[in-house]
Each structure stands twice: as structure tokens, then as C-alpha cells.
Amino acid sequence: MASILAKVERDRMMRELALAYPHYGFERHVGYGTPEHRAALQTHGPCEIHRRSFRPVLEILHGSLFENG
């Protein structure tokens, strides 16, 4: 039950964030690393809510550190 409640709350939070950051499509991919999310990161760069440990964010912030691995 707790995992269901957590997912519902996370999805609600992502819909709210979508209002503040409409060009990322958070209401559709709810933060998962979908092709749409990755494309938005490439186009707009990460915003302050993006997790800095998310590999696509790291690659944008620090260049292609992970090209061969």
C-alpha cells in the first residue's frame, strides 16, 4: 500500500512541477528517463529540480564523460 501511495504522491508532485516547467513534459513522463525527457534535457538543459546524479544530466553538465563506458 505504501508504494502505491508514494507513486500517487510523486505523480501529483510531477504534475505540479509541470506547471512551473512546462517545456519538460513532467506530466507525461513523470520524471522517468524516457526519450521525451532526454530530448527535453538536450534542448533546454537541466533545471534546478533535475537530479544531478541522473546520467543524462551529468553528461550535459560535464560533457560526454561516459562516452565509452
mmCIF file of the N, C-alpha and C atoms, coordinates in Angstrom:
data_MODEL
# 
_entry.id   MODEL 
# 
loop_
_atom_site.group_PDB 
_atom_site.id 
_atom_site.type_symbol 
_atom_site.label_atom_id 
_atom_site.label_alt_id 
_atom_site.label_comp_id 
_atom_site.label_asym_id 
_atom_site.label_entity_id 
_atom_site.label_seq_id 
_atom_site.pdbx_PDB_ins_code 
_atom_site.Cartn_x 
_atom_site.Cartn_y 
_atom_site.Cartn_z 
_atom_site.occupancy 
_atom_site.B_iso_or_equiv 
_atom_site.pdbx_formal_charge 
_atom_site.auth_seq_id 
_atom_site.auth_comp_id 
_atom_site.auth_asym_id 
_atom_site.auth_atom_id 
_atom_site.pdbx_PDB_model_num 
ATOM 1   N N  . MET A 1 1  ? 0.823  -1.193 0.000   1.00 0.00 ? 1  MET A N  1 
ATOM 2   C CA . MET A 1 1  ? 0.000  0.000  0.000   1.00 0.00 ? 1  MET A CA 1 
ATOM 3   C C  . MET A 1 1  ? 0.873  1.265  0.000   1.00 0.00 ? 1  MET A C  1 
ATOM 4   N N  . ALA A 1 2  ? 1.945  1.240  0.771   1.00 0.00 ? 2  ALA A N  1 
ATOM 5   C CA . ALA A 1 2  ? 2.814  2.421  0.868   1.00 0.00 ? 2  ALA A CA 1 
ATOM 6   C C  . ALA A 1 2  ? 3.419  2.772  -0.483  1.00 0.00 ? 2  ALA A C  1 
ATOM 7   N N  . SER A 1 3  ? 3.799  1.767  -1.263  1.00 0.00 ? 3  SER A N  1 
ATOM 8   C CA . SER A 1 3  ? 4.411  2.062  -2.567  1.00 0.00 ? 3  SER A CA 1 
ATOM 9   C C  . SER A 1 3  ? 3.404  2.688  -3.519  1.00 0.00 ? 3  SER A C  1 
ATOM 10  N N  . ILE A 1 4  ? 2.153  2.292  -3.428  1.00 0.00 ? 4  ILE A N  1 
ATOM 11  C CA . ILE A 1 4  ? 1.102  2.881  -4.262  1.00 0.00 ? 4  ILE A CA 1 
ATOM 12  C C  . ILE A 1 4  ? 0.891  4.337  -3.873  1.00 0.00 ? 4  ILE A C  1 
ATOM 13  N N  . LEU A 1 5  ? 0.811  4.590  -2.572  1.00 0.00 ? 5  LEU A N  1 
ATOM 14  C CA . LEU A 1 5  ? 0.630  5.960  -2.102  1.00 0.00 ? 5  LEU A CA 1 
ATOM 15  C C  . LEU A 1 5  ? 1.816  6.840  -2.501  1.00 0.00 ? 5  LEU A C  1 
ATOM 16  N N  . ALA A 1 6  ? 3.020  6.291  -2.412  1.00 0.00 ? 6  ALA A N  1 
ATOM 17  C CA . ALA A 1 6  ? 4.207  7.058  -2.803  1.00 0.00 ? 6  ALA A CA 1 
ATOM 18  C C  . ALA A 1 6  ? 4.168  7.405  -4.283  1.00 0.00 ? 6  ALA A C  1 
ATOM 19  N N  . LYS A 1 7  ? 3.773  6.455  -5.131  1.00 0.00 ? 7  LYS A N  1 
ATOM 20  C CA . LYS A 1 7  ? 3.702  6.720  -6.572  1.00 0.00 ? 7  LYS A CA 1 
ATOM 21  C C  . LYS A 1 7  ? 2.630  7.764  -6.877  1.00 0.00 ? 7  LYS A C  1 
ATOM 22  N N  . VAL A 1 8  ? 1.487  7.665  -6.248  1.00 0.00 ? 8  VAL A N  1 
ATOM 23  C CA . VAL A 1 8  ? 0.414  8.644  -6.455  1.00 0.00 ? 8  VAL A CA 1 
ATOM 24  C C  . VAL A 1 8  ? 0.891  10.039 -6.052  1.00 0.00 ? 8  VAL A C  1 
ATOM 25  N N  . GLU A 1 9  ? 1.584  10.134 -4.915  1.00 0.00 ? 9  GLU A N  1 
ATOM 26  C CA . GLU A 1 9  ? 2.091  11.431 -4.454  1.00 0.00 ? 9  GLU A CA 1 
ATOM 27  C C  . GLU A 1 9  ? 3.164  11.957 -5.407  1.00 0.00 ? 9  GLU A C  1 
ATOM 28  N N  . ARG A 1 10 ? 4.054  11.089 -5.867  1.00 0.00 ? 10 ARG A N  1 
ATOM 29  C CA . ARG A 1 10 ? 5.098  11.520 -6.799  1.00 0.00 ? 10 ARG A CA 1 
ATOM 30  C C  . ARG A 1 10 ? 4.485  12.020 -8.105  1.00 0.00 ? 10 ARG A C  1 
ATOM 31  N N  . ASP A 1 11 ? 3.514  11.300 -8.618  1.00 0.00 ? 11 ASP A N  1 
ATOM 32  C CA . ASP A 1 11 ? 2.844  11.729 -9.853  1.00 0.00 ? 11 ASP A CA 1 
ATOM 33  C C  . ASP A 1 11 ? 2.162  13.085 -9.666  1.00 0.00 ? 11 ASP A C  1 
ATOM 34  N N  . ARG A 1 12 ? 1.568  13.311 -8.498  1.00 0.00 ? 12 ARG A N  1 
ATOM 35  C CA . ARG A 1 12 ? 0.933  14.603 -8.203  1.00 0.00 ? 12 ARG A CA 1 
ATOM 36  C C  . ARG A 1 12 ? 1.988  15.708 -8.194  1.00 0.00 ? 12 ARG A C  1 
ATOM 37  N N  . MET A 1 13 ? 3.104  15.437 -7.551  1.00 0.00 ? 13 MET A N  1 
ATOM 38  C CA . MET A 1 13 ? 4.185  16.420 -7.496  1.00 0.00 ? 13 MET A CA 1 
ATOM 39  C C  . MET A 1 13 ? 4.708  16.727 -8.901  1.00 0.00 ? 13 MET A C  1 
ATOM 40  N N  . MET A 1 14 ? 4.824  15.710 -9.739  1.00 0.00 ? 14 MET A N  1 
ATOM 41  C CA . MET A 1 14 ? 5.329  15.922 -11.093 1.00 0.00 ? 14 MET A CA 1 
ATOM 42  C C  . MET A 1 14 ? 4.354  16.772 -11.913 1.00 0.00 ? 14 MET A C  1 
ATOM 43  N N  . ARG A 1 15 ? 3.053  16.575 -11.702 1.00 0.00 ? 15 ARG A N  1 
ATOM 44  C CA . ARG A 1 15 ? 2.069  17.419 -12.401 1.00 0.00 ? 15 ARG A CA 1 
ATOM 45  C C  . ARG A 1 15 ? 2.201  18.875 -11.960 1.00 0.00 ? 15 ARG A C  1 
ATOM 46  N N  . GLU A 1 16 ? 2.458  19.093 -10.678 1.00 0.00 ? 16 GLU A N  1 
ATOM 47  C CA . GLU A 1 16 ? 2.671  20.459 -10.187 1.00 0.00 ? 16 GLU A CA 1 
ATOM 48  C C  . GLU A 1 16 ? 3.942  21.058 -10.782 1.00 0.00 ? 16 GLU A C  1 
ATOM 49  N N  . LEU A 1 17 ? 5.000  20.272 -10.831 1.00 0.00 ? 17 LEU A N  1 
ATOM 50  C CA . LEU A 1 17 ? 6.250  20.757 -11.416 1.00 0.00 ? 17 LEU A CA 1 
ATOM 51  C C  . LEU A 1 17 ? 6.080  21.066 -12.899 1.00 0.00 ? 17 LEU A C  1 
ATOM 52  N N  . ALA A 1 18 ? 5.207  20.335 -13.557 1.00 0.00 ? 18 ALA A N  1 
ATOM 53  C CA . ALA A 1 18 ? 4.956  20.578 -14.986 1.00 0.00 ? 18 ALA A CA 1 
ATOM 54  C C  . ALA A 1 18 ? 4.386  21.972 -15.216 1.00 0.00 ? 18 ALA A C  1 
ATOM 55  N N  . LEU A 1 19 ? 3.662  22.495 -14.246 1.00 0.00 ? 19 LEU A N  1 
ATOM 56  C CA . LEU A 1 19 ? 3.128  23.856 -14.369 1.00 0.00 ? 19 LEU A CA 1 
ATOM 57  C C  . LEU A 1 19 ? 4.255  24.889 -14.313 1.00 0.00 ? 19 LEU A C  1 
ATOM 58  N N  . ALA A 1 20 ? 5.248  24.627 -13.491 1.00 0.00 ? 20 ALA A N  1 
ATOM 59  C CA . ALA A 1 20 ? 6.374  25.549 -13.354 1.00 0.00 ? 20 ALA A CA 1 
ATOM 60  C C  . ALA A 1 20 ? 7.394  25.381 -14.482 1.00 0.00 ? 20 ALA A C  1 
ATOM 61  N N  . TYR A 1 21 ? 7.495  24.165 -15.028 1.00 0.00 ? 21 TYR A N  1 
ATOM 62  C CA . TYR A 1 21 ? 8.481  23.850 -16.070 1.00 0.00 ? 21 TYR A CA 1 
ATOM 63  C C  . TYR A 1 21 ? 7.785  23.147 -17.236 1.00 0.00 ? 21 TYR A C  1 
ATOM 64  N N  . PRO A 1 22 ? 6.927  23.838 -17.965 1.00 0.00 ? 22 PRO A N  1 
ATOM 65  C CA . PRO A 1 22 ? 6.085  23.180 -18.975 1.00 0.00 ? 22 PRO A CA 1 
ATOM 66  C C  . PRO A 1 22 ? 6.856  22.551 -20.138 1.00 0.00 ? 22 PRO A C  1 
ATOM 67  N N  . HIS A 1 23 ? 8.030  23.047 -20.462 1.00 0.00 ? 23 HIS A N  1 
ATOM 68  C CA . HIS A 1 23 ? 8.753  22.531 -21.631 1.00 0.00 ? 23 HIS A CA 1 
ATOM 69  C C  . HIS A 1 23 ? 9.430  21.182 -21.376 1.00 0.00 ? 23 HIS A C  1 
ATOM 70  N N  . TYR A 1 24 ? 9.384  20.658 -20.153 1.00 0.00 ? 24 TYR A N  1 
ATOM 71  C CA . TYR A 1 24 ? 9.997  19.352 -19.868 1.00 0.00 ? 24 TYR A CA 1 
ATOM 72  C C  . TYR A 1 24 ? 9.027  18.178 -19.996 1.00 0.00 ? 24 TYR A C  1 
ATOM 73  N N  . GLY A 1 25 ? 7.732  18.425 -19.967 1.00 0.00 ? 25 GLY A N  1 
ATOM 74  C CA . GLY A 1 25 ? 6.763  17.336 -20.113 1.00 0.00 ? 25 GLY A CA 1 
ATOM 75  C C  . GLY A 1 25 ? 6.652  16.425 -18.897 1.00 0.00 ? 25 GLY A C  1 
ATOM 76  N N  . PHE A 1 26 ? 6.929  16.965 -17.702 1.00 0.00 ? 26 PHE A N  1 
ATOM 77  C CA . PHE A 1 26 ? 6.888  16.148 -16.484 1.00 0.00 ? 26 PHE A CA 1 
ATOM 78  C C  . PHE A 1 26 ? 5.543  15.452 -16.274 1.00 0.00 ? 26 PHE A C  1 
ATOM 79  N N  . GLU A 1 27 ? 4.472  16.084 -16.712 1.00 0.00 ? 27 GLU A N  1 
ATOM 80  C CA . GLU A 1 27 ? 3.145  15.477 -16.511 1.00 0.00 ? 27 GLU A CA 1 
ATOM 81  C C  . GLU A 1 27 ? 2.966  14.211 -17.340 1.00 0.00 ? 27 GLU A C  1 
ATOM 82  N N  . ARG A 1 28 ? 3.775  14.034 -18.368 1.00 0.00 ? 28 ARG A N  1 
ATOM 83  C CA . ARG A 1 28 ? 3.671  12.834 -19.210 1.00 0.00 ? 28 ARG A CA 1 
ATOM 84  C C  . ARG A 1 28 ? 4.648  11.734 -18.792 1.00 0.00 ? 28 ARG A C  1 
ATOM 85  N N  . HIS A 1 29 ? 5.905  12.078 -18.595 1.00 0.00 ? 29 HIS A N  1 
ATOM 86  C CA . HIS A 1 29 ? 6.887  11.032 -18.276 1.00 0.00 ? 29 HIS A CA 1 
ATOM 87  C C  . HIS A 1 29 ? 7.151  10.916 -16.779 1.00 0.00 ? 29 HIS A C  1 
ATOM 88  N N  . VAL A 1 30 ? 6.555  11.791 -15.994 1.00 0.00 ? 30 VAL A N  1 
ATOM 89  C CA . VAL A 1 30 ? 6.660  11.846 -14.527 1.00 0.00 ? 30 VAL A CA 1 
ATOM 90  C C  . VAL A 1 30 ? 8.082  11.585 -14.012 1.00 0.00 ? 30 VAL A C  1 
ATOM 91  N N  . GLY A 1 31 ? 9.057  12.122 -14.727 1.00 0.00 ? 31 GLY A N  1 
ATOM 92  C CA . GLY A 1 31 ? 10.432 12.061 -14.258 1.00 0.00 ? 31 GLY A CA 1 
ATOM 93  C C  . GLY A 1 31 ? 11.244 10.860 -14.695 1.00 0.00 ? 31 GLY A C  1 
ATOM 94  N N  . TYR A 1 32 ? 10.615 9.916  -15.349 1.00 0.00 ? 32 TYR A N  1 
ATOM 95  C CA . TYR A 1 32 ? 11.373 8.755  -15.824 1.00 0.00 ? 32 TYR A CA 1 
ATOM 96  C C  . TYR A 1 32 ? 12.207 9.151  -17.036 1.00 0.00 ? 32 TYR A C  1 
ATOM 97  N N  . GLY A 1 33 ? 13.295 8.455  -17.267 1.00 0.00 ? 33 GLY A N  1 
ATOM 98  C CA . GLY A 1 33 ? 14.233 8.780  -18.329 1.00 0.00 ? 33 GLY A CA 1 
ATOM 99  C C  . GLY A 1 33 ? 13.774 8.339  -19.704 1.00 0.00 ? 33 GLY A C  1 
ATOM 100 N N  . THR A 1 34 ? 12.615 8.794  -20.108 1.00 0.00 ? 34 THR A N  1 
ATOM 101 C CA . THR A 1 34 ? 12.063 8.432  -21.413 1.00 0.00 ? 34 THR A CA 1 
ATOM 102 C C  . THR A 1 34 ? 12.777 9.197  -22.525 1.00 0.00 ? 34 THR A C  1 
ATOM 103 N N  . PRO A 1 35 ? 12.617 8.772  -23.768 1.00 0.00 ? 35 PRO A N  1 
ATOM 104 C CA . PRO A 1 35 ? 13.198 9.549  -24.874 1.00 0.00 ? 35 PRO A CA 1 
ATOM 105 C C  . PRO A 1 35 ? 12.725 11.003 -24.874 1.00 0.00 ? 35 PRO A C  1 
ATOM 106 N N  . GLU A 1 36 ? 11.456 11.241 -24.533 1.00 0.00 ? 36 GLU A N  1 
ATOM 107 C CA . GLU A 1 36 ? 10.933 12.607 -24.470 1.00 0.00 ? 36 GLU A CA 1 
ATOM 108 C C  . GLU A 1 36 ? 11.674 13.426 -23.412 1.00 0.00 ? 36 GLU A C  1 
ATOM 109 N N  . HIS A 1 37 ? 11.885 12.829 -22.253 1.00 0.00 ? 37 HIS A N  1 
ATOM 110 C CA . HIS A 1 37 ? 12.576 13.523 -21.161 1.00 0.00 ? 37 HIS A CA 1 
ATOM 111 C C  . HIS A 1 37 ? 14.017 13.835 -21.560 1.00 0.00 ? 37 HIS A C  1 
ATOM 112 N N  . ARG A 1 38 ? 14.691 12.878 -22.150 1.00 0.00 ? 38 ARG A N  1 
ATOM 113 C CA . ARG A 1 38 ? 16.079 13.085 -22.576 1.00 0.00 ? 38 ARG A CA 1 
ATOM 114 C C  . ARG A 1 38 ? 16.172 14.156 -23.660 1.00 0.00 ? 38 ARG A C  1 
ATOM 115 N N  . ALA A 1 39 ? 15.207 14.181 -24.564 1.00 0.00 ? 39 ALA A N  1 
ATOM 116 C CA . ALA A 1 39 ? 15.191 15.211 -25.613 1.00 0.00 ? 39 ALA A CA 1 
ATOM 117 C C  . ALA A 1 39 ? 14.997 16.593 -25.003 1.00 0.00 ? 39 ALA A C  1 
ATOM 118 N N  . ALA A 1 40 ? 14.123 16.702 -24.015 1.00 0.00 ? 40 ALA A N  1 
ATOM 119 C CA . ALA A 1 40 ? 13.905 17.993 -23.348 1.00 0.00 ? 40 ALA A CA 1 
ATOM 120 C C  . ALA A 1 40 ? 15.172 18.448 -22.630 1.00 0.00 ? 40 ALA A C  1 
ATOM 121 N N  . LEU A 1 41 ? 15.882 17.511 -22.033 1.00 0.00 ? 41 LEU A N  1 
ATOM 122 C CA . LEU A 1 41 ? 17.143 17.856 -21.379 1.00 0.00 ? 41 LEU A CA 1 
ATOM 123 C C  . LEU A 1 41 ? 18.157 18.379 -22.390 1.00 0.00 ? 41 LEU A C  1 
ATOM 124 N N  . GLN A 1 42 ? 18.231 17.738 -23.538 1.00 0.00 ? 42 GLN A N  1 
ATOM 125 C CA . GLN A 1 42 ? 19.160 18.188 -24.570 1.00 0.00 ? 42 GLN A CA 1 
ATOM 126 C C  . GLN A 1 42 ? 18.784 19.581 -25.084 1.00 0.00 ? 42 GLN A C  1 
ATOM 127 N N  . THR A 1 43 ? 17.500 19.815 -25.248 1.00 0.00 ? 43 THR A N  1 
ATOM 128 C CA . THR A 1 43 ? 17.020 21.095 -25.788 1.00 0.00 ? 43 THR A CA 1 
ATOM 129 C C  . THR A 1 43 ? 17.124 22.228 -24.778 1.00 0.00 ? 43 THR A C  1 
ATOM 130 N N  . HIS A 1 44 ? 16.688 21.978 -23.544 1.00 0.00 ? 44 HIS A N  1 
ATOM 131 C CA . HIS A 1 44 ? 16.552 23.041 -22.547 1.00 0.00 ? 44 HIS A CA 1 
ATOM 132 C C  . HIS A 1 44 ? 17.605 22.993 -21.453 1.00 0.00 ? 44 HIS A C  1 
ATOM 133 N N  . GLY A 1 45 ? 18.367 21.914 -21.383 1.00 0.00 ? 45 GLY A N  1 
ATOM 134 C CA . GLY A 1 45 ? 19.313 21.739 -20.287 1.00 0.00 ? 45 GLY A CA 1 
ATOM 135 C C  . GLY A 1 45 ? 18.571 21.393 -19.009 1.00 0.00 ? 45 GLY A C  1 
ATOM 136 N N  . PRO A 1 46 ? 19.289 20.954 -18.010 1.00 0.00 ? 46 PRO A N  1 
ATOM 137 C CA . PRO A 1 46 ? 18.630 20.616 -16.745 1.00 0.00 ? 46 PRO A CA 1 
ATOM 138 C C  . PRO A 1 46 ? 18.201 21.874 -15.988 1.00 0.00 ? 46 PRO A C  1 
ATOM 139 N N  . CYS A 1 47 ? 17.123 21.766 -15.231 1.00 0.00 ? 47 CYS A N  1 
ATOM 140 C CA . CYS A 1 47 ? 16.692 22.860 -14.366 1.00 0.00 ? 47 CYS A CA 1 
ATOM 141 C C  . CYS A 1 47 ? 17.067 22.493 -12.929 1.00 0.00 ? 47 CYS A C  1 
ATOM 142 N N  . GLU A 1 48 ? 16.759 23.366 -11.990 1.00 0.00 ? 48 GLU A N  1 
ATOM 143 C CA . GLU A 1 48 ? 17.201 23.144 -10.614 1.00 0.00 ? 48 GLU A CA 1 
ATOM 144 C C  . GLU A 1 48 ? 16.587 21.912 -9.948  1.00 0.00 ? 48 GLU A C  1 
ATOM 145 N N  . ILE A 1 49 ? 15.505 21.386 -10.477 1.00 0.00 ? 49 ILE A N  1 
ATOM 146 C CA . ILE A 1 49 ? 14.906 20.203 -9.844  1.00 0.00 ? 49 ILE A CA 1 
ATOM 147 C C  . ILE A 1 49 ? 15.470 18.895 -10.390 1.00 0.00 ? 49 ILE A C  1 
ATOM 148 N N  . HIS A 1 50 ? 16.245 18.956 -11.466 1.00 0.00 ? 50 HIS A N  1 
ATOM 149 C CA . HIS A 1 50 ? 16.809 17.729 -12.012 1.00 0.00 ? 50 HIS A CA 1 
ATOM 150 C C  . HIS A 1 50 ? 17.873 17.166 -11.073 1.00 0.00 ? 50 HIS A C  1 
ATOM 151 N N  . ARG A 1 51 ? 17.797 15.875 -10.866 1.00 0.00 ? 51 ARG A N  1 
ATOM 152 C CA . ARG A 1 51 ? 18.737 15.157 -10.015 1.00 0.00 ? 51 ARG A CA 1 
ATOM 153 C C  . ARG A 1 51 ? 20.108 15.152 -10.691 1.00 0.00 ? 51 ARG A C  1 
ATOM 154 N N  . ARG A 1 52 ? 21.096 15.687 -10.026 1.00 0.00 ? 52 ARG A N  1 
ATOM 155 C CA . ARG A 1 52 ? 22.437 15.807 -10.601 1.00 0.00 ? 52 ARG A CA 1 
ATOM 156 C C  . ARG A 1 52 ? 23.120 14.457 -10.769 1.00 0.00 ? 52 ARG A C  1 
ATOM 157 N N  . SER A 1 53 ? 22.615 13.413 -10.141 1.00 0.00 ? 53 SER A N  1 
ATOM 158 C CA . SER A 1 53 ? 23.197 12.078 -10.309 1.00 0.00 ? 53 SER A CA 1 
ATOM 159 C C  . SER A 1 53 ? 22.575 11.315 -11.478 1.00 0.00 ? 53 SER A C  1 
ATOM 160 N N  . PHE A 1 54 ? 21.558 11.894 -12.136 1.00 0.00 ? 54 PHE A N  1 
ATOM 161 C CA . PHE A 1 54 ? 20.928 11.275 -13.306 1.00 0.00 ? 54 PHE A CA 1 
ATOM 162 C C  . PHE A 1 54 ? 21.917 11.381 -14.467 1.00 0.00 ? 54 PHE A C  1 
ATOM 163 N N  . ARG A 1 55 ? 22.305 10.253 -15.011 1.00 0.00 ? 55 ARG A N  1 
ATOM 164 C CA . ARG A 1 55 ? 23.375 10.223 -16.004 1.00 0.00 ? 55 ARG A CA 1 
ATOM 165 C C  . ARG A 1 55 ? 23.210 11.221 -17.152 1.00 0.00 ? 55 ARG A C  1 
ATOM 166 N N  . PRO A 1 56 ? 22.034 11.348 -17.777 1.00 0.00 ? 56 PRO A N  1 
ATOM 167 C CA . PRO A 1 56 ? 21.895 12.356 -18.843 1.00 0.00 ? 56 PRO A CA 1 
ATOM 168 C C  . PRO A 1 56 ? 22.159 13.785 -18.348 1.00 0.00 ? 56 PRO A C  1 
ATOM 169 N N  . VAL A 1 57 ? 21.822 14.078 -17.099 1.00 0.00 ? 57 VAL A N  1 
ATOM 170 C CA . VAL A 1 57 ? 22.104 15.402 -16.543 1.00 0.00 ? 57 VAL A CA 1 
ATOM 171 C C  . VAL A 1 57 ? 23.611 15.567 -16.367 1.00 0.00 ? 57 VAL A C  1 
ATOM 172 N N  . LEU A 1 58 ? 24.268 14.555 -15.822 1.00 0.00 ? 58 LEU A N  1 
ATOM 173 C CA . LEU A 1 58 ? 25.726 14.595 -15.667 1.00 0.00 ? 58 LEU A CA 1 
ATOM 174 C C  . LEU A 1 58 ? 26.415 14.822 -17.001 1.00 0.00 ? 58 LEU A C  1 
ATOM 175 N N  . GLU A 1 59 ? 25.951 14.128 -18.027 1.00 0.00 ? 59 GLU A N  1 
ATOM 176 C CA . GLU A 1 59 ? 26.570 14.259 -19.345 1.00 0.00 ? 59 GLU A CA 1 
ATOM 177 C C  . GLU A 1 59 ? 26.411 15.674 -19.899 1.00 0.00 ? 59 GLU A C  1 
ATOM 178 N N  . ILE A 1 60 ? 25.268 16.279 -19.646 1.00 0.00 ? 60 ILE A N  1 
ATOM 179 C CA . ILE A 1 60 ? 25.043 17.646 -20.115 1.00 0.00 ? 60 ILE A CA 1 
ATOM 180 C C  . ILE A 1 60 ? 25.909 18.632 -19.329 1.00 0.00 ? 60 ILE A C  1 
ATOM 181 N N  . LEU A 1 61 ? 25.949 18.459 -18.026 1.00 0.00 ? 61 LEU A N  1 
ATOM 182 C CA . LEU A 1 61 ? 26.686 19.385 -17.175 1.00 0.00 ? 61 LEU A CA 1 
ATOM 183 C C  . LEU A 1 61 ? 28.199 19.262 -17.319 1.00 0.00 ? 61 LEU A C  1 
ATOM 184 N N  . HIS A 1 62 ? 28.678 18.040 -17.576 1.00 0.00 ? 62 HIS A N  1 
ATOM 185 C CA . HIS A 1 62 ? 30.123 17.802 -17.588 1.00 0.00 ? 62 HIS A CA 1 
ATOM 186 C C  . HIS A 1 62 ? 30.632 17.283 -18.914 1.00 0.00 ? 62 HIS A C  1 
ATOM 187 N N  . GLY A 1 63 ? 29.868 17.408 -19.961 1.00 0.00 ? 63 GLY A N  1 
ATOM 188 C CA . GLY A 1 63 ? 30.273 16.867 -21.257 1.00 0.00 ? 63 GLY A CA 1 
ATOM 189 C C  . GLY A 1 63 ? 30.066 15.370 -21.286 1.00 0.00 ? 63 GLY A C  1 
ATOM 190 N N  . SER A 1 64 ? 30.467 14.737 -22.329 1.00 0.00 ? 64 SER A N  1 
ATOM 191 C CA . SER A 1 64 ? 30.272 13.295 -22.502 1.00 0.00 ? 64 SER A CA 1 
ATOM 192 C C  . SER A 1 64 ? 31.359 12.520 -21.769 1.00 0.00 ? 64 SER A C  1 
ATOM 193 N N  . LEU A 1 65 ? 31.307 12.538 -20.437 1.00 0.00 ? 65 LEU A N  1 
ATOM 194 C CA . LEU A 1 65 ? 32.273 11.806 -19.622 1.00 0.00 ? 65 LEU A CA 1 
ATOM 195 C C  . LEU A 1 65 ? 32.158 10.304 -19.803 1.00 0.00 ? 65 LEU A C  1 
ATOM 196 N N  . PHE A 1 66 ? 30.976 9.867  -20.223 1.00 0.00 ? 66 PHE A N  1 
ATOM 197 C CA . PHE A 1 66 ? 30.684 8.446  -20.229 1.00 0.00 ? 66 PHE A CA 1 
ATOM 198 C C  . PHE A 1 66 ? 30.610 7.875  -21.638 1.00 0.00 ? 66 PHE A C  1 
ATOM 199 N N  . GLU A 1 67 ? 31.209 8.528  -22.588 1.00 0.00 ? 67 GLU A N  1 
ATOM 200 C CA . GLU A 1 67 ? 31.105 8.124  -23.996 1.00 0.00 ? 67 GLU A CA 1 
ATOM 201 C C  . GLU A 1 67 ? 31.422 6.658  -24.225 1.00 0.00 ? 67 GLU A C  1 
ATOM 202 N N  . ASN A 1 68 ? 32.496 6.181  -23.663 1.00 0.00 ? 68 ASN A N  1 
ATOM 203 C CA . ASN A 1 68 ? 32.952 4.825  -23.970 1.00 0.00 ? 68 ASN A CA 1 
ATOM 204 C C  . ASN A 1 68 ? 32.699 3.854  -22.829 1.00 0.00 ? 68 ASN A C  1 
ATOM 205 N N  . GLY A 1 69 ? 31.720 4.105  -22.011 1.00 0.00 ? 69 GLY A N  1 
ATOM 206 C CA . GLY A 1 69 ? 31.572 3.177  -20.913 1.00 0.00 ? 69 GLY A CA 1 
ATOM 207 C C  . GLY A 1 69 ? 30.230 3.153  -20.415 1.00 0.00 ? 69 GLY A C  1 
# 
